[in-house]
Every structure is written in C-alpha cells, then in structure tokens.
Amino acid sequence: MKVNFSIVIPSGRPDRVFHTVQGLCQQSMDRTQYEIIIVTPEPGKMQELKEAGVRIIGVERLYAPGKMRNIGASVASGEILFFIDDDCIPPPNWLERLMATLKGKKNIGAVGCRVVGLDGSFWSRCADYALFASYQYHKRIVCNLGSAAIGVRREAFEDVHGFDEELLASEDWDFSLKLKEKNWICLFDPSVEVKHDHRCRTLKRIIVKAYLFGHYAGLVVQARHSKNISWLARISVRLQNTLFYSLMIFPYGLALAFLYTTSFVRNDRKIGFYLPFMLISYITCHIGVFCKLLSSRRC
C-alpha cells in the first residue's frame, strides 16, 4: 500500500508499545495516509496489533537502537519517516505538526519536538532535565535532535545512510551531526509535546540511567565529529587520557548544569529545585564515560 508517511517503532517491550500505537491511531491525519511499522524480536506477542493493520517486522534479537530503526526504514513506503520509541505516547497533532515543520523549507532534514515525563511528578520532571535535557526547549531552534520522537525526510535519511547500527547510545546525536555535515537542517519544534514513560521515579533510577548512558556512549561520537561539536565536547576529546578526564568530570558537569539552567529558567522557574539532581546526573554520566575509557584502555 502506498502511503505518504511511515512511522517506525523499535520495540523490545510489547507490554508498552500498545499505548504508543493507540496514540498513533488517534492522529488528526487520515489513517490511510500513514503506516505504522514495529520492529521487534517478539512478533508473536503483537498479533493483536497486526490484526489492527500494524506491520510487524520480526528480528532475531533486540539490536542497537540505530539498527532497529534502519530495519524499519528499509521496508517503509513513505517519503517521510517518523521514528518514535515504544515508551512514548504522541498527542493527536504530532504527525500534523512535524509534517508542517518539515514542509517549511526543503533543506530541513529532520524535526524533533518536546518529550516530557508521563505523569509530571517531581522526579519525572527531574528526569526530564537530568536525562533528557535536549528535549526540553520552549523555542524553535536549530540543534542536535533526540530520536525518541522525530520526523525525517527520506532523502536526508538516505543521504547519511541512516543511523549508526553499532552505537548503543548517542546514535541520535551522531545522526544529527551527519545531517549537519551534509547541509541538512535539524530543527526543534516545541509546539508539540510527546509524553515519555521513562520510569524514573527515584533519584537512584536517574543515577543508574545516567551512568549507563555515559558508559554505553563513551566518547565515540565526540571523536568522530570533533569539528562540529561544542567547545565543551571538544575539550573532552582532547583530554580523554583517563587521568586528565577524571579531573574534568566535576567542572564539565557543572558547566552543563549551568548552561541548561540558563536555557530553561525563563519557562520553568522551578528548575532551581531540579538543579542539584541535574548536576549529580551529569557528573554520574561522565563517571560512566570515564569507566568506559578505563575499560577500553585495558583491552
């Protein structure tokens, strides 16, 4: 069936993806205009969704996020590709708004949006800033995009050969930087807000996720795109000798906390309450990076 848009959901959690699909089926656009594709190692648990018209693509195991998305894109029919994680719930205007933004200029390669905690509780909002700060802007800006809920022009996707299939983290940052190097614009549109069930309802959970993200990511993306990253990230690459990197963990985390706080304080005066936990999270993330550098050095 020929469709205008394809929505790809990489999923290893069949119990959660039903809510994502429910949100996608309630979009303001005609359902005949878009297809929903789920890439999963557990296709047998999604028979109900298959009967509802969702395309289920089975894989041998849960691959890295980039590879899961690329598999879905390879079978998609639409000229515009949308990617959304299986712990996200889009509002009814998600497709419509991102599509309108993509059509704004031909050189817009990808567009992202706000992604916020599902319940709006203290720890949920704390996790938004501590773990998912790149999704919290309140103004339209050109920036690197997170891939939890993103629309991509197929031409741009193919121009950069999709997502890196080996990265376990920061594959979305790498994808945005590749688009930038090919002169595509990555635009953040705050007019639409996706709910994210990140299940971070305690400080311990936030710290664990921050550490794992840093350990999975390392400094691979920073080293790969050293000419197109911030001065803070360039410093981390230059000081990736483990001794020097360990000395910059605290000041690096402090700088990030300050930069994000100044960016968001106009729209959220409560961010001061989250600041200590943001700092802890950023420091923990870079401790994870440091441990990754240590383990790589031993190999």
N, C-alpha and C positions, 0 to 999 in steps of 0.2 A: 504494500500500500504506500503510495506517495504521500508524504506529509511535509509540512513546512518546517517543523521543529522536532528535534529528538531530545528526550530527557533521559540521561544515563544516571543510574543509581548503583554505585558499587556497594554491595551489601554482604556482610558476614553475620548479620543479626536479623534473621527472618521475623523475630518477635517484634521488632521495632519498625521495620520498613513499611508495615501496613499503614501506619499513621502518615508516613511520607506520601505514599501512593494516594491515600484518602485526600490529602491536601492538594495533590496534583490533579486529581479528578474533579476538584471543585474550582478549577481556574475559570476566570471570566472569559477566556477564549473558547471557541468551539472545540470540543474534544476531538473532532475529526481532523483538526489542524496539526495535532502533535501526537507522537507516540511515546510510550514510557518503556524503557528498557532497564531491566535489573540484571546485573552481572553478579552471580553468587555461586559459592561452592555447595550450596544446599538447595538446589532447584526443586527437590521433592517436597519441600516444606512450603512451596509457594504455588501449589496447584490452584488454589482459590483465586489468586491474582491472575494467573494465566487464563483462567476461565473468564475473567473480567476484561480481557483484552490486553493485558500487560505482557510484553515479550520477556521471557525468562531465558537468559543465557547462562548455561552451566559451565563452571570451570573446575579443574581438578582440585584446587585448593585456594585459599584466600591469598592472593598475590599482593604485592605492594600497591598502594592506592593508585599510583600513576598507571600501572599496567592494567588494573581493573577498569579504569576509565577509558584507556585506549582500546581495550577489547570491546567495550560498549560502543565507542565511536566508530569502530571498524565495521559494525553491522548496522549503524544508524542510517536512516534515509534522509533526514532533514539537512537543510543547508545551514541551519543554526543549531548548535549543540548546546544543551544545558546540562550541567552537572550538579547534582545535589546529593549530600550524604544521607545515609539511612537513619540518622538521628536528628534530621531536620524536618520541620513542617512549614511549608511555604504558605503565605497568605493568598487569597484568590487573585490578587493582581500581580503576582510575582512574574509570571511569563509576560504579561502585557507590558509591565513597566520596564523590564530588562530589554525586551524586544524594541520598545520605543527608543531606549537609550542607544542601543546598537545601531539603529537606523539613523541616528542623529548625524553621524559622519562615517564615510566609507572607511576611514583609517582607524576606527575603533575596533580593535580586535577582540577585546573581552570586556565584560562589565560585571562587577560584583555588587554586593549590597550589604546592608546591616544584618548581622546574625547575632541574636541575643539569647540569653538563657530562657528556658521554657517557663519557669514559674516566677521570675522576678524577685526572688528572695535575696537576702543579704549575700549569702555565699554564692548564689547563682550569678549575681551581678559582679561579685568579686572575681569570679572565674572569668567572666566576660573580659574584664580589664587585665587580669593576671595572665590569662592563657590565650585569649582571642582578641587582643587589642586592635589588630589590623581590621577588624570588622566593626569597630565602634564609632567611626567618624560620623559627624552630623552634617557634613557639607560634601558637595560633589568635588572630587579631586582626582587627579591622575596619580596613581600609586600602584604598588605591587598588590595583587589581589589574593585573598584566600580562596580555596576551591570548594569550600563546603556548600556554597550556593552561587553558581557562576554561569554566565552565558558567554559563548564563544562563537565567533564567526568561523565556519568550517574552513574557509580559505586561510585564515590566520592559524587555525589549529594544524592544518597540514603543512603550512609554511615552516613551522618549527618542529614538525614531526611529533606533535602531541606531548604528553607528559613523559618525564624520565621514568622508566619502568623499574629502576633499581633503587631509587631513593625511598627510604621508609618514612621520611619526614622532610618538610620544606620543598616537596615536589611542586607545590603551587607557587612558591617564591621563585624557584628555578624556571617554571613555565612563564611567569610574568616577565622575568628578565630576558628570556629568549624572545618573547614577543617584542619587547622594547628594542632589542638588538636588530630586529627585522623591521623596525619603524612602525610597529603597531602600537596603538594607544590602549592602555589598561585603565579603565575608568570606574571609579567607585560611585555608585548612585545610592544615596541614603534615603531615597523616597519610598523604598520598600524594605520591609523587615521580616526576616525569616526567624522562626523560633528554633532553638537548638537545645535538645535534651542532653547536655553534656554530663549530667550526673555528677557534678562536682558540688556536693552539699556540705563538705567539710574542708577545713584547711589541709588536712592530711591528704585528701584526694587531689587537691590542687597541686600540692608539692610533688606528689608522685608523678602526676601527669607532666609537670614542668621538667622534672628530672629526665623522664623517659624521652620527652621531645628533644631535649638537648643531646642526650646520648645517641638517639637514633640519627639526628641531623648532623652532628659533628660540625665541621667547617667546610664540607664538600661544596656547597653552593657558593659560599663566600669566595673560596679559592677559584672556582670555575668562572665567576663573573666579577672578578676583583675591580675591573674598571667601571662597573655600573652599579656599585653598591654604596651605601653611606660611608662617611668617614669613620664612623664607629666600627662598622663591619670590616673596613679595610685594615683598621688597627688590629683587629682580632686575627686577621690572616697573617699580618706581619709578625705578630707576637705568638704564633701558635706553638713555638717552643714551649713545652709544658711548664717550665719554671716561670717564664715571663707571663704566660697566660694566667697562671694561678694568681699572680699579683694584680691582674686587672679585673678579676671576676667581680669584686665589690664595686669599684668605680664604674664599670660597664653597666652593671645592674642599676646603679644609682642614676646614671645618665639616662638610661631607657625609661625609668620610672618618672624622671623629671620631664622628659620630652613628651611622653604620653599624657602626663597630668596636665601640662600646659596646653596640649591639644584638645583635651576633653572637658576642662573645667568650666568653660563658658556654657556648656549644655548640660552639665551634671555637677552641681555644687557639692554633691555628696561624695565626689571622688576622693576627697581627703580621707574619708573613712576607709577606703579601699587601698590607699597608698602604701601602708606598711606591708600589706599582703602582696601587692604588686611587686614591691622590692624583694620580698622573700622569694617569690616565684621566679623573677628574672635572675636572681643570684643562683637559685637552685638549678635553673635551666643551664646556666653556664658552668655550674659544677658538673652537670651531666656531660656537657661538651668536653670539659677538662678530663673527665674519666674516659671518654671516648678517645681522646688524644693519647692518653696513657696506654690504653689497651692496644691502640694501633701501633704505638711505638714498640711495644713488647713483641708484636707479631713479626 
